[in-house]
Amino acid sequence: MARNKTARRRRVGISTRRGTFERRASLGLCVSSGVLLALSFPPAGVWPLAWVGLVPCLIALHTGPGRVALLGNWLAGFAFFGILLYWLGLFGWTVWALACLALSLSWLAWGIAARWLGRLGPTARTIGVAVVWCGIESARGLGQFGFTWGWLGYSQSPALPFMPVARLGGTLFLSFLIVLANSAFAEMVLAVARRERVPLAAGRTLLTLALTAAVVIGAREWRVDLGGPTQARLRVAVVQGSAHGPLRAEEVNVPLTQEERQRTLEIYQSLTDEAARERPGIIVWPESVLPDMPDRDPLVAEAVSRAASSSRAWLLAGGPYFDESGRRLNSAYLFAPSGNLVAHYDKVQLVPFGEYVPGRDWFPLVERYYNVRETDFSPGAVHHLLQAGTASIGPMICFESIFPQIAWELERKGAQVMVIITNDAWFGRTAAAEQHRQIAILRAAETGCWVVRAASTGISSFIAPDGRVVSEGGLYEQTVLCEEIGLPPEGGRRGSFGPLFSWLVLCLSCAFLIAPAALGGHRGRGRAAPPGPRRRPREQAALR
């Protein structure tokens, strides 16, 4: 009897250690996926990692203990956003932690969905986890709190062969192909570990990769015939003044002194004179370069009018605007070659807690945080074009450039060139500026338009419709960039399926999540089981 008890205790001890190992392994696999995917973005920028980085997490979700796998998935999301958005620490590590915890909920939601989809067969599960991932990404970009930073498709901006895919179905379609490949690889690894249906799993993976390659090649051929020959060429200049160094968090909302205002305008006037030697048709200054509204400050009005008239070019510059009711807006002003102000665009999509405080009246304590601005910007009414001579400009101000739906709306209204003006001084020398420029590359690829990006302290750039960065200015350099760009004929371009795909994945996600319940009788038939021997009933009871 004593000998049997000793043997049973030994077996229970082995099982307990095995269970502990499985839990730790699941957590480790999940977190490693978060790290790998973060490394596919700048500053590391190893973009091929995105195509395999999610495999460890998928293996843990399909084989590990349920609660542990889901906890690991949340930690993976925190690791991903924690590394990707490390620069939020400039505003305090509390801000960084809260943002990462909130954003990692999207990973937790996807983990729960992937676990639920384990009830389906391998093929449906492979497709389902990719669809749901993109559905969650799409939802994360909607509304006033939308934030598309970290969409997997953005990681592929250096990979030019994949850019036509973005034109075909948007950045989300590129994310779908990435997660689909990850899911297929994970299924093959699981089949090898179980020694079950390995040829079938390998064939499914090869078929997925072949489909991805076919889509990439097909999208390239489709992309070549986007709009026929351009009807006009236009020289555009970008002025990057870098009038001040990196801002500390507490300096972001501090107004410039009179001396700083004068110095900023002098720098931009001087660089505009340099740009005028290239005879550009349009000159672009960054966001917030005008310290005040031209109608309110004669110094600003005189400086901008002189710069436009002396260069004989249309001038687009960012600055504040105050409407009749006294509301303050973040705007882009368009001056004619004569020096007269002819139009302005007001930023519609504002930065929560950066340009306005949501629920300021309901949460008065939030104003005690030293980084929160005292007064809010108001949003503009609608996204609209600016007409500079014969060129239709689609303006986007800073934060707006991370939303593909804004670029698509401007494209639909007839924009021939997308102009992004931004003030990234508060990013400092972190990778945030490069990540922001990386998103602009996808906006060019999605719309099939040139993107002209003017950043106050960098990275200013000219991005061709195929996603190539033709020229750019470095961080905190005073730079003038000038390029000749093509203007596609209005209405002559083939539209993207991106807007349709972004809504389609939301609908398909709901369908896939309903499917396991609808197939009630087939429950668990296709679920991946962890490799290794089964425990005996006595051991299971002892563990419980």
Kinemage of the C-alpha trace (Angstrom):
@kinemage 1
@onewidth
@group {chain A} dominant
@subgroup {mainchain}
@vectorlist {calphas} color= white
{ca met a 1} P 0.000 0.000 0.000
{ca ala a 2} L 2.785 2.439 0.964
{ca arg a 3} L 4.648 1.578 -2.228
{ca asn a 4} L 1.519 2.400 -4.336
{ca lys a 5} L 1.079 5.763 -2.567
{ca thr a 6} L 4.724 6.669 -3.213
{ca ala a 7} L 4.415 5.790 -6.901
{ca arg a 8} L 1.226 7.827 -7.211
{ca arg a 9} L 2.855 10.854 -5.571
{ca arg a 10} L 5.760 10.602 -7.973
{ca arg a 11} L 3.383 10.489 -10.932
{ca val a 12} L 1.446 13.495 -9.604
{ca gly a 13} L 4.705 15.414 -9.067
{ca ile a 14} L 5.774 14.719 -12.648
{ca ser a 15} L 2.366 15.819 -13.954
{ca thr a 16} L 2.455 19.004 -11.887
{ca arg a 17} L 5.901 19.891 -13.176
{ca arg a 18} L 4.738 19.147 -16.717
{ca gly a 19} L 1.712 21.423 -16.241
{ca thr a 20} L 3.919 24.217 -14.915
{ca phe a 21} L 6.232 23.818 -17.891
{ca glu a 22} L 3.287 23.965 -20.324
{ca arg a 23} L 1.982 27.155 -18.741
{ca arg a 24} L 5.378 28.835 -18.852
{ca ala a 25} L 5.925 27.659 -22.414
{ca ser a 26} L 2.571 29.122 -23.508
{ca leu a 27} L 3.381 32.470 -21.915
{ca gly a 28} L 6.836 32.477 -23.478
{ca leu a 29} L 5.510 31.646 -26.952
{ca cys a 30} L 2.913 34.414 -26.791
{ca val a 31} L 5.294 37.100 -25.572
{ca ser a 32} L 7.881 36.112 -28.188
{ca ser a 33} L 5.276 36.817 -30.889
{ca gly a 34} L 4.707 40.298 -29.521
{ca val a 35} L 8.429 40.990 -29.551
{ca leu a 36} L 8.966 39.559 -33.057
{ca leu a 37} L 6.156 41.594 -34.564
{ca ala a 38} L 7.384 44.771 -32.851
{ca leu a 39} L 10.831 44.175 -34.374
{ca ser a 40} L 9.261 44.191 -37.851
{ca phe a 41} L 8.605 47.935 -37.351
{ca pro a 42} L 11.141 50.755 -36.933
{ca pro a 43} L 13.567 51.226 -35.315
{ca ala a 44} L 14.563 47.602 -36.025
{ca gly a 45} L 12.474 47.420 -39.202
{ca val a 46} L 13.052 43.707 -39.923
{ca trp a 47} L 9.850 43.500 -41.993
{ca pro a 48} L 10.082 39.750 -42.957
{ca leu a 49} L 9.529 38.896 -39.254
{ca ala a 50} L 5.885 39.902 -39.648
{ca trp a 51} L 5.287 36.851 -41.870
{ca val a 52} L 6.301 34.387 -39.124
{ca gly a 53} L 6.153 36.404 -35.901
{ca leu a 54} L 2.611 35.360 -35.008
{ca val a 55} L 3.282 31.609 -35.316
{ca pro a 56} L 4.404 31.032 -31.669
{ca cys a 57} L 1.315 32.804 -30.343
{ca leu a 58} L -1.007 30.747 -32.565
{ca ile a 59} L 0.630 27.510 -31.403
{ca ala a 60} L 0.116 28.514 -27.779
{ca leu a 61} L -3.509 29.439 -28.422
{ca his a 62} L -4.290 26.126 -30.115
{ca thr a 63} L -2.416 23.858 -27.674
{ca gly a 64} L -1.830 25.605 -24.348
{ca pro a 65} L -4.093 25.765 -21.287
{ca gly a 66} L -6.985 28.137 -22.034
{ca arg a 67} L -6.636 30.829 -19.380
{ca val a 68} L -2.859 30.799 -19.551
{ca ala a 69} L -2.911 31.159 -23.353
{ca leu a 70} L -5.272 34.116 -23.138
{ca leu a 71} L -3.168 35.759 -20.425
{ca gly a 72} L -0.136 35.191 -22.623
{ca asn a 73} L -1.968 36.790 -25.547
{ca trp a 74} L -2.667 39.913 -23.494
{ca leu a 75} L 0.999 40.028 -22.456
{ca ala a 76} L 1.958 39.596 -26.109
{ca gly a 77} L -0.147 42.620 -27.006
{ca phe a 78} L 1.422 44.620 -24.200
{ca ala a 79} L 4.911 43.604 -25.359
{ca phe a 80} L 4.064 44.535 -28.956
{ca phe a 81} L 2.648 47.967 -28.222
{ca gly a 82} L 5.115 48.548 -25.398
{ca ile a 83} L 8.051 48.208 -27.786
{ca leu a 84} L 6.352 49.863 -30.759
{ca leu a 85} L 5.126 52.887 -28.774
{ca tyr a 86} L 8.073 53.214 -26.390
{ca trp a 87} L 8.249 56.882 -27.349
{ca leu a 88} L 5.020 57.562 -25.431
{ca gly a 89} L 7.289 57.496 -22.400
{ca leu a 90} L 8.208 61.058 -23.381
{ca phe a 91} L 4.854 62.017 -21.854
{ca gly a 92} L 5.375 59.906 -18.760
{ca trp a 93} L 5.523 56.164 -18.216
{ca thr a 94} L 2.013 56.204 -16.786
{ca val a 95} L 0.714 57.374 -20.179
{ca trp a 96} L 2.769 54.679 -21.911
{ca ala a 97} L 1.502 51.930 -19.600
{ca leu a 98} L -2.161 52.941 -19.823
{ca ala a 99} L -2.035 53.217 -23.615
{ca cys a 100} L -0.360 49.818 -23.986
{ca leu a 101} L -2.796 48.150 -21.588
{ca ala a 102} L -5.763 49.576 -23.497
{ca leu a 103} L -4.417 48.686 -26.943
{ca ser a 104} L -3.409 45.181 -25.847
{ca leu a 105} L -7.099 44.456 -25.267
{ca ser a 106} L -7.334 44.063 -29.036
{ca trp a 107} L -4.859 41.176 -28.812
{ca leu a 108} L -6.824 39.649 -25.947
{ca ala a 109} L -10.038 39.866 -27.994
{ca trp a 110} L -8.309 38.202 -30.927
{ca gly a 111} L -6.922 35.476 -28.648
{ca ile a 112} L -10.392 34.689 -27.326
{ca ala a 113} L -11.699 34.565 -30.902
{ca ala a 114} L -8.835 32.348 -32.081
{ca arg a 115} L -9.453 29.961 -29.192
{ca trp a 116} L -13.146 29.854 -30.071
{ca leu a 117} L -12.342 29.243 -33.758
{ca gly a 118} L -10.348 26.183 -32.667
{ca arg a 119} L -13.690 24.376 -32.804
{ca leu a 120} L -13.588 24.623 -36.600
{ca gly a 121} L -11.577 22.477 -38.971
{ca pro a 122} L -7.978 23.421 -39.827
{ca thr a 123} L -8.804 25.139 -43.135
{ca ala a 124} L -11.634 27.263 -41.730
{ca arg a 125} L -9.531 28.025 -38.647
{ca thr a 126} L -6.601 29.137 -40.817
{ca ile a 127} L -8.755 31.647 -42.673
{ca gly a 128} L -10.864 32.626 -39.672
{ca val a 129} L -8.036 33.835 -37.433
{ca ala a 130} L -6.775 36.073 -40.278
{ca val a 131} L -10.232 37.509 -40.952
{ca val a 132} L -10.895 38.228 -37.273
{ca trp a 133} L -7.461 39.829 -36.838
{ca cys a 134} L -8.237 42.238 -39.691
{ca gly a 135} L -11.739 42.837 -38.365
{ca ile a 136} L -10.257 43.932 -35.042
{ca glu a 137} L -7.678 46.115 -36.808
{ca ser a 138} L -10.462 47.721 -38.841
{ca ala a 139} L -12.526 48.403 -35.707
{ca arg a 140} L -9.441 49.862 -34.010
{ca gly a 141} L -9.296 52.543 -36.717
{ca leu a 142} L -12.894 53.753 -36.370
{ca gly a 143} L -14.350 56.662 -34.431
{ca gln a 144} L -12.848 59.635 -32.652
{ca phe a 145} L -10.598 57.333 -30.595
{ca gly a 146} L -9.425 55.406 -33.661
{ca phe a 147} L -5.723 54.560 -33.777
{ca thr a 148} L -4.277 52.546 -36.651
{ca trp a 149} L -0.660 52.691 -35.448
{ca gly a 150} L 0.630 49.119 -35.402
{ca trp a 151} L -1.477 47.686 -38.241
{ca leu a 152} L 0.646 44.790 -39.490
{ca gly a 153} L 0.453 45.965 -43.103
{ca tyr a 154} L 2.459 49.085 -42.225
{ca ser a 155} L 5.482 46.920 -41.425
{ca gln a 156} L 5.818 46.083 -45.132
{ca ser a 157} L 6.444 49.651 -46.304
{ca pro a 158} L 10.094 48.883 -47.247
{ca ala a 159} L 8.944 45.885 -49.343
{ca leu a 160} L 7.987 47.525 -52.655
{ca pro a 161} L 6.631 44.295 -54.265
{ca phe a 162} L 3.830 44.272 -51.662
{ca met a 163} L 2.723 47.872 -52.226
{ca pro a 164} L 0.359 47.045 -55.138
{ca val a 165} L -1.544 44.816 -52.711
{ca ala a 166} L -2.303 47.926 -50.641
{ca arg a 167} L -3.654 49.670 -53.738
{ca leu a 168} L -5.830 46.660 -54.500
{ca gly a 169} L -7.380 46.156 -51.045
{ca gly a 170} L -5.789 48.620 -48.632
{ca thr a 171} L -3.358 48.123 -45.771
{ca leu a 172} L -5.835 45.767 -44.100
{ca phe a 173} L -5.675 43.402 -47.073
{ca leu a 174} L -1.918 43.284 -46.650
{ca ser a 175} L -2.446 42.536 -42.937
{ca phe a 176} L -4.829 39.731 -43.933
{ca leu a 177} L -2.215 38.040 -46.134
{ca ile a 178} L 0.395 38.321 -43.371
{ca val a 179} L -1.816 36.718 -40.709
{ca leu a 180} L -3.063 34.090 -43.179
{ca ala a 181} L 0.539 33.023 -43.866
{ca asn a 182} L 1.270 32.954 -40.113
{ca ser a 183} L -1.823 30.826 -39.505
{ca ala a 184} L -0.888 28.350 -42.248
{ca phe a 185} L 2.652 27.988 -40.869
{ca ala a 186} L 1.261 27.413 -37.366
{ca glu a 187} L -1.078 24.663 -38.613
{ca met a 188} L 1.831 22.921 -40.333
{ca val a 189} L 3.973 23.075 -37.185
{ca leu a 190} L 1.110 21.607 -35.158
{ca ala a 191} L 0.608 18.796 -37.667
{ca val a 192} L 4.309 17.934 -37.537
{ca ala a 193} L 4.222 17.914 -33.729
{ca arg a 194} L 1.184 15.613 -33.688
{ca arg a 195} L 2.512 13.519 -36.563
{ca glu a 196} L -0.940 13.708 -38.094
{ca arg a 197} L -1.833 14.648 -41.658
{ca val a 198} L 1.545 16.283 -42.225
{ca pro a 199} L 1.322 16.120 -46.053
{ca leu a 200} L -2.137 17.702 -45.902
{ca ala a 201} L -0.957 20.513 -43.622
{ca ala a 202} L 2.132 21.091 -45.769
{ca gly a 203} L -0.037 21.232 -48.877
{ca arg a 204} L -2.373 23.720 -47.221
{ca thr a 205} L 0.562 25.937 -46.280
{ca leu a 206} L 2.049 25.798 -49.765
{ca leu a 207} L -1.357 26.598 -51.227
{ca thr a 208} L -1.658 29.624 -48.912
{ca leu a 209} L 1.789 30.878 -49.897
{ca ala a 210} L 1.030 30.296 -53.575
{ca leu a 211} L -2.219 32.244 -53.208
{ca thr a 212} L -0.365 35.083 -51.516
{ca ala a 213} L 2.238 35.144 -54.303
{ca ala a 214} L -0.514 35.108 -56.933
{ca val a 215} L -2.275 38.044 -55.265
{ca val a 216} L 0.988 40.023 -55.075
{ca ile a 217} L 1.839 39.376 -58.733
{ca gly a 218} L -1.724 39.964 -59.875
{ca ala a 219} L -1.980 43.189 -57.897
{ca arg a 220} L 1.229 44.398 -59.507
{ca glu a 221} L -0.142 43.846 -63.002
{ca trp a 222} L -3.436 45.459 -61.997
{ca arg a 223} L -1.587 48.392 -60.456
{ca val a 224} L 0.422 49.154 -63.620
{ca asp a 225} L -2.696 50.279 -65.494
{ca leu a 226} L -4.040 52.531 -62.792
{ca gly a 227} L -4.786 55.671 -64.656
{ca gly a 228} L -3.006 55.864 -67.946
{ca pro a 229} L -0.503 58.620 -68.744
{ca thr a 230} L -0.494 61.670 -66.532
{ca gln a 231} L -1.820 64.840 -68.132
{ca ala a 232} L 0.474 67.253 -66.321
{ca arg a 233} L 3.697 67.568 -64.403
{ca leu a 234} L 4.159 69.827 -61.417
{ca arg a 235} L 7.206 70.903 -59.447
{ca val a 236} L 6.619 70.927 -55.707
{ca ala a 237} L 8.987 72.124 -52.980
{ca val a 238} L 8.933 71.222 -49.282
{ca val a 239} L 10.541 73.456 -46.669
{ca gln a 240} L 11.688 71.770 -43.451
{ca gly a 241} L 12.761 74.583 -41.154
{ca ser a 242} L 13.718 72.699 -37.954
{ca ala a 243} L 13.426 76.037 -36.198
{ca his a 244} L 13.776 74.440 -32.762
{ca gly a 245} L 15.142 71.261 -31.240
{ca pro a 246} L 13.252 68.347 -29.652
{ca leu a 247} L 10.453 69.449 -27.348
{ca arg a 248} L 10.041 68.143 -23.832
{ca ala a 249} L 6.583 66.923 -22.912
{ca glu a 250} L 5.844 69.969 -20.772
{ca glu a 251} L 6.811 72.295 -23.670
{ca val a 252} L 4.400 70.893 -26.267
{ca asn a 253} L 1.497 73.230 -25.463
{ca val a 254} L 3.588 76.269 -24.452
{ca pro a 255} L 3.138 79.242 -26.889
{ca leu a 256} L 6.196 80.639 -28.665
{ca thr a 257} L 7.739 83.860 -27.430
{ca gln a 258} L 7.775 86.890 -29.752
{ca glu a 259} L 11.464 86.289 -30.415
{ca glu a 260} L 10.852 82.632 -31.318
{ca arg a 261} L 7.987 83.597 -33.628
{ca gln a 262} L 10.166 86.089 -35.460
{ca arg a 263} L 13.042 83.618 -35.775
{ca thr a 264} L 10.771 80.858 -37.123
{ca leu a 265} L 9.311 83.095 -39.825
{ca glu a 266} L 12.768 84.331 -40.841
{ca ile a 267} L 14.044 80.760 -41.233
{ca tyr a 268} L 11.109 79.788 -43.436
{ca gln a 269} L 11.372 82.954 -45.510
{ca ser a 270} L 15.064 82.285 -46.132
{ca leu a 271} L 14.520 78.620 -47.077
{ca thr a 272} L 11.586 79.575 -49.306
{ca asp a 273} L 13.842 81.965 -51.219
{ca glu a 274} L 16.215 79.031 -51.716
{ca ala a 275} L 13.352 76.815 -52.913
{ca ala a 276} L 12.186 79.515 -55.378
{ca arg a 277} L 15.366 78.984 -57.428
{ca glu a 278} L 13.925 75.622 -58.525
{ca arg a 279} L 10.799 77.411 -59.852
{ca pro a 280} L 8.228 75.225 -58.066
{ca gly a 281} L 4.517 75.591 -58.685
{ca ile a 282} L 3.664 74.804 -55.045
{ca ile a 283} L 5.691 75.292 -51.862
{ca val a 284} L 4.649 73.466 -48.678
{ca trp a 285} L 5.407 74.542 -45.117
{ca pro a 286} L 4.690 72.175 -42.171
{ca glu a 287} L 1.924 72.113 -39.592
{ca ser a 288} L 1.865 74.866 -36.921
{ca val a 289} L 4.630 76.852 -38.611
{ca leu a 290} L 2.491 80.021 -38.512
{ca pro a 291} L 2.406 81.213 -34.900
{ca asp a 292} L -0.933 82.967 -35.353
{ca met a 293} L -3.785 83.546 -37.783
{ca pro a 294} L -2.687 85.853 -40.630
{ca asp a 295} L -5.798 88.049 -40.186
{ca arg a 296} L -4.901 88.594 -36.516
{ca asp a 297} L -1.133 89.084 -36.727
{ca pro a 298} L 0.293 91.556 -39.305
{ca leu a 299} L 3.763 90.072 -38.830
{ca val a 300} L 2.526 86.638 -39.951
{ca ala a 301} L 0.479 88.046 -42.833
{ca glu a 302} L 3.412 90.087 -44.162
{ca ala a 303} L 5.914 87.217 -43.876
{ca val a 304} L 3.742 84.659 -45.682
{ca ser a 305} L 2.541 87.098 -48.328
{ca arg a 306} L 6.117 88.094 -49.118
{ca ala a 307} L 7.250 84.453 -49.307
{ca ala a 308} L 4.454 83.538 -51.739
{ca ser a 309} L 4.766 86.592 -53.981
{ca ser a 310} L 8.588 86.538 -54.157
{ca ser a 311} L 8.615 82.835 -55.080
{ca arg a 312} L 5.683 83.217 -57.516
{ca ala a 313} L 4.305 79.935 -56.246
{ca trp a 314} L 1.271 78.691 -54.371
{ca leu a 315} L 2.133 78.391 -50.694
{ca leu a 316} L 0.516 75.949 -48.247
{ca ala a 317} L 1.295 76.512 -44.564
{ca gly a 318} L -0.110 75.263 -41.252
{ca gly a 319} L -1.304 77.493 -38.433
{ca pro a 320} L -4.211 78.208 -36.063
{ca tyr a 321} L -7.559 79.513 -37.262
{ca phe a 322} L -10.246 81.228 -35.176
{ca asp a 323} L -13.811 81.229 -36.476
{ca glu a 324} L -16.545 83.786 -35.808
{ca ser a 325} L -17.547 82.116 -32.545
{ca gly a 326} L -13.977 82.153 -31.226
{ca arg a 327} L -13.339 78.430 -31.651
{ca arg a 328} L -9.724 77.529 -32.326
{ca leu a 329} L -8.960 75.129 -35.192
{ca asn a 330} L -5.785 73.536 -36.531
{ca ser a 331} L -5.663 74.620 -40.164
{ca ala a 332} L -3.741 74.642 -43.433
{ca tyr a 333} L -3.710 77.997 -45.277
{ca leu a 334} L -3.369 78.280 -49.050
{ca phe a 335} L -1.835 81.492 -50.443
{ca ala a 336} L -1.870 82.370 -54.140
{ca pro a 337} L 1.316 83.477 -55.995
{ca ser a 338} L 0.030 87.034 -55.579
{ca gly a 339} L 0.389 86.634 -51.800
{ca asn a 340} L -3.364 86.661 -51.118
{ca leu a 341} L -4.982 84.090 -48.830
{ca val a 342} L -7.482 82.167 -50.980
{ca ala a 343} L -8.560 79.117 -48.918
{ca his a 344} L -7.940 77.108 -45.797
{ca tyr a 345} L -8.620 73.565 -44.571
{ca asp a 346} L -9.512 72.803 -40.947
{ca lys a 347} L -8.339 69.565 -39.366
{ca val a 348} L -11.273 67.223 -38.769
{ca gln a 349} L -9.728 64.223 -36.934
{ca leu a 350} L -8.147 65.599 -33.762
{ca val a 351} L -5.742 63.859 -31.383
{ca pro a 352} L -7.497 62.807 -28.147
{ca phe a 353} L -5.717 64.312 -25.109
{ca gly a 354} L -3.277 66.007 -27.498
{ca glu a 355} L -5.518 68.565 -29.197
{ca tyr a 356} L -8.602 68.154 -27.045
{ca val a 357} L -9.566 66.458 -23.784
{ca pro a 358} L -12.561 64.109 -24.123
{ca gly a 359} L -15.054 64.588 -21.306
{ca arg a 360} L -13.184 67.556 -19.842
{ca asp a 361} L -16.305 68.676 -17.974
{ca trp a 362} L -16.918 65.196 -16.552
{ca phe a 363} L -13.359 64.510 -15.423
{ca pro a 364} L -11.973 67.774 -14.011
{ca leu a 365} L -9.083 65.971 -12.300
{ca val a 366} L -7.539 65.187 -15.693
{ca glu a 367} L -6.520 68.840 -16.006
{ca arg a 368} L -4.102 68.396 -13.126
{ca tyr a 369} L -1.917 66.248 -15.333
{ca tyr a 370} L 0.834 68.572 -16.516
{ca asn a 371} L 0.766 67.455 -20.160
{ca val a 372} L -2.911 68.180 -20.773
{ca arg a 373} L -3.619 71.376 -22.707
{ca glu a 374} L -5.733 74.048 -21.037
{ca thr a 375} L -7.974 74.807 -24.046
{ca asp a 376} L -9.223 72.493 -26.758
{ca phe a 377} L -9.012 72.696 -30.524
{ca ser a 378} L -12.323 72.290 -32.336
{ca pro a 379} L -12.716 69.923 -35.302
{ca gly a 380} L -13.327 71.109 -38.842
{ca ala a 381} L -16.607 70.355 -40.563
{ca val a 382} L -15.555 68.149 -43.475
{ca his a 383} L -12.550 66.857 -45.413
{ca his a 384} L -12.243 68.871 -48.619
{ca leu a 385} L -9.768 69.676 -51.380
{ca leu a 386} L -7.697 72.806 -51.904
{ca gln a 387} L -7.333 74.056 -55.460
{ca ala a 388} L -3.874 75.431 -56.284
{ca gly a 389} L -4.173 76.520 -59.900
{ca thr a 390} L -4.888 73.384 -61.917
{ca ala a 391} L -3.756 71.014 -59.112
{ca ser a 392} L -6.277 69.496 -56.708
{ca ile a 393} L -4.621 69.021 -53.308
{ca gly a 394} L -5.866 66.515 -50.746
{ca pro a 395} L -4.702 67.991 -47.400
{ca met a 396} L -4.121 65.884 -44.287
{ca ile a 397} L -2.818 67.383 -41.067
{ca cys a 398} L -0.566 65.160 -38.931
{ca phe a 399} L -2.782 62.607 -37.113
{ca glu a 400} L -5.199 62.454 -40.042
{ca ser a 401} L -2.590 60.709 -42.183
{ca ile a 402} L -2.885 57.475 -40.161
{ca phe a 403} L -6.485 56.927 -41.346
{ca pro a 404} L -6.865 55.373 -44.807
{ca gln a 405} L -10.547 56.320 -44.953
{ca ile a 406} L -9.588 60.015 -44.976
{ca ala a 407} L -7.192 59.531 -47.894
{ca trp a 408} L -9.814 57.489 -49.776
{ca glu a 409} L -12.413 60.224 -49.245
{ca leu a 410} L -10.045 62.840 -50.653
{ca glu a 411} L -9.177 60.566 -53.581
{ca arg a 412} L -12.879 60.041 -54.299
{ca lys a 413} L -13.368 63.820 -54.354
{ca gly a 414} L -10.687 64.137 -57.028
{ca ala a 415} L -7.391 64.787 -55.196
{ca gln a 416} L -4.418 64.591 -57.569
{ca val a 417} L -1.714 64.904 -54.907
{ca met a 418} L -1.882 64.169 -51.168
{ca val a 419} L -0.138 66.733 -48.975
{ca ile a 420} L 0.595 65.834 -45.349
{ca ile a 421} L 1.754 68.625 -43.063
{ca thr a 422} L 2.872 67.637 -39.580
{ca asn a 423} L 4.741 68.839 -36.530
{ca asp a 424} L 6.598 65.853 -35.094
{ca ala a 425} L 8.938 67.875 -32.890
{ca trp a 426} L 7.544 66.233 -29.758
{ca phe a 427} L 8.695 62.817 -31.075
{ca gly a 428} L 12.288 63.878 -30.444
{ca arg a 429} L 14.849 61.566 -32.026
{ca thr a 430} L 12.785 58.447 -31.367
{ca ala a 431} L 11.541 56.038 -34.030
{ca ala a 432} L 8.081 57.637 -33.928
{ca ala a 433} L 8.917 60.024 -36.762
{ca glu a 434} L 10.029 57.122 -38.952
{ca gln a 435} L 6.925 55.118 -38.032
{ca his a 436} L 4.760 58.114 -38.941
{ca arg a 437} L 6.514 58.474 -42.313
{ca gln a 438} L 6.099 54.706 -42.817
{ca ile a 439} L 2.319 55.113 -42.580
{ca ala a 440} L 2.441 57.858 -45.237
{ca ile a 441} L 4.051 55.357 -47.629
{ca leu a 442} L 0.947 53.177 -47.392
{ca arg a 443} L -1.283 56.194 -48.035
{ca ala a 444} L 0.574 56.741 -51.322
{ca ala a 445} L 0.300 53.073 -52.268
{ca glu a 446} L -3.411 52.912 -51.365
{ca thr a 447} L -4.497 55.997 -53.285
{ca gly a 448} L -2.127 55.799 -56.259
{ca cys a 449} L -1.205 59.467 -55.672
{ca trp a 450} L 2.036 61.202 -54.908
{ca val a 451} L 2.322 62.039 -51.208
{ca val a 452} L 4.172 65.228 -50.304
{ca arg a 453} L 5.040 65.201 -46.619
{ca ala a 454} L 6.228 68.381 -44.877
{ca ala a 455} L 7.382 67.851 -41.275
{ca ser a 456} L 8.630 70.726 -39.147
{ca thr a 457} L 11.625 68.773 -37.796
{ca gly a 458} L 11.542 65.768 -40.151
{ca ile a 459} L 11.029 63.381 -41.748
{ca ser a 460} L 9.865 65.408 -44.784
{ca ser a 461} L 9.600 63.339 -47.937
{ca phe a 462} L 8.296 62.818 -51.451
{ca ile a 463} L 6.629 59.421 -51.856
{ca ala a 464} L 5.766 58.068 -55.303
{ca pro a 465} L 2.460 56.270 -56.006
{ca asp a 466} L 4.248 52.901 -55.933
{ca gly a 467} L 5.509 53.516 -52.379
{ca arg a 468} L 9.062 54.581 -53.276
{ca val a 469} L 10.557 57.312 -51.100
{ca val a 470} L 12.083 59.514 -53.805
{ca ser a 471} L 13.698 62.044 -51.477
{ca glu a 472} L 13.581 62.930 -47.805
{ca gly a 473} L 15.099 65.214 -45.194
{ca gly a 474} L 16.746 63.957 -42.022
{ca leu a 475} L 15.623 64.639 -38.486
{ca tyr a 476} L 16.372 68.163 -37.215
{ca glu a 477} L 17.935 69.283 -40.484
{ca gln a 478} L 17.070 72.507 -42.284
{ca thr a 479} L 16.203 71.146 -45.700
{ca val a 480} L 14.579 72.130 -48.969
{ca leu a 481} L 13.270 69.283 -51.117
{ca cys a 482} L 12.050 69.810 -54.668
{ca glu a 483} L 10.661 67.182 -57.038
{ca glu a 484} L 8.636 67.042 -60.223
{ca ile a 485} L 5.554 64.917 -59.705
{ca gly a 486} L 2.853 63.614 -62.038
{ca leu a 487} L -0.766 64.664 -61.665
{ca pro a 488} L -3.181 61.898 -62.665
{ca pro a 489} L -6.256 62.978 -64.618
{ca glu a 490} L -9.296 63.513 -62.429
{ca gly a 491} L -11.620 60.519 -62.634
{ca gly a 492} L -9.101 58.558 -64.699
{ca arg a 493} L -7.807 56.278 -61.962
{ca arg a 494} L -9.029 52.853 -61.026
{ca gly a 495} L -10.474 52.908 -57.523
{ca ser a 496} L -9.230 50.757 -54.677
{ca phe a 497} L -11.251 47.974 -53.078
{ca gly a 498} L -9.797 49.034 -49.725
{ca pro a 499} L -12.936 50.762 -48.368
{ca leu a 500} L -15.011 47.708 -49.272
{ca phe a 501} L -12.514 45.281 -47.734
{ca ser a 502} L -12.352 47.201 -44.443
{ca trp a 503} L -16.096 46.717 -43.960
{ca leu a 504} L -16.108 43.231 -45.446
{ca val a 505} L -13.712 41.879 -42.803
{ca leu a 506} L -15.940 43.268 -40.058
{ca cys a 507} L -18.919 41.351 -41.474
{ca leu a 508} L -16.904 38.179 -42.134
{ca ser a 509} L -15.495 38.314 -38.597
{ca cys a 510} L -19.020 38.136 -37.213
{ca ala a 511} L -19.804 35.232 -39.548
{ca phe a 512} L -16.731 33.257 -38.471
{ca leu a 513} L -17.464 33.864 -34.787
{ca ile a 514} L -21.009 32.584 -35.230
{ca ala a 515} L -19.908 29.520 -37.209
{ca pro a 516} L -18.645 27.327 -34.295
{ca ala a 517} L -21.944 27.741 -32.458
{ca ala a 518} L -23.922 27.040 -35.634
{ca leu a 519} L -21.949 23.827 -36.171
{ca gly a 520} L -22.809 22.627 -32.661
{ca gly a 521} L -22.690 18.939 -33.553
{ca his a 522} L -19.170 19.180 -34.928
{ca arg a 523} L -17.832 20.875 -31.865
{ca gly a 524} L -14.179 20.274 -31.202
{ca arg a 525} L -13.709 18.026 -34.234
{ca gly a 526} L -11.055 20.230 -35.812
{ca arg a 527} L -9.488 21.513 -32.640
{ca ala a 528} L -5.739 21.275 -32.313
{ca ala a 529} L -4.713 19.076 -29.403
{ca pro a 530} L -1.449 19.529 -27.538
{ca pro a 531} L 1.212 16.974 -28.397
{ca gly a 532} L 2.352 14.417 -25.819
{ca pro a 533} L 0.812 11.498 -23.934
{ca arg a 534} L -2.555 11.768 -22.255
{ca arg a 535} L -2.757 11.841 -18.481
{ca arg a 536} L -4.418 9.007 -16.671
{ca pro a 537} L -7.713 9.696 -14.892
{ca arg a 538} L -6.089 9.407 -11.438
{ca glu a 539} L -3.452 11.976 -12.362
{ca gln a 540} L -6.112 14.335 -13.723
{ca ala a 541} L -8.098 14.002 -10.479
{ca ala a 542} L -4.999 14.636 -8.389
{ca leu a 543} L -4.188 17.771 -10.380
{ca arg a 544} L -7.696 19.064 -9.850
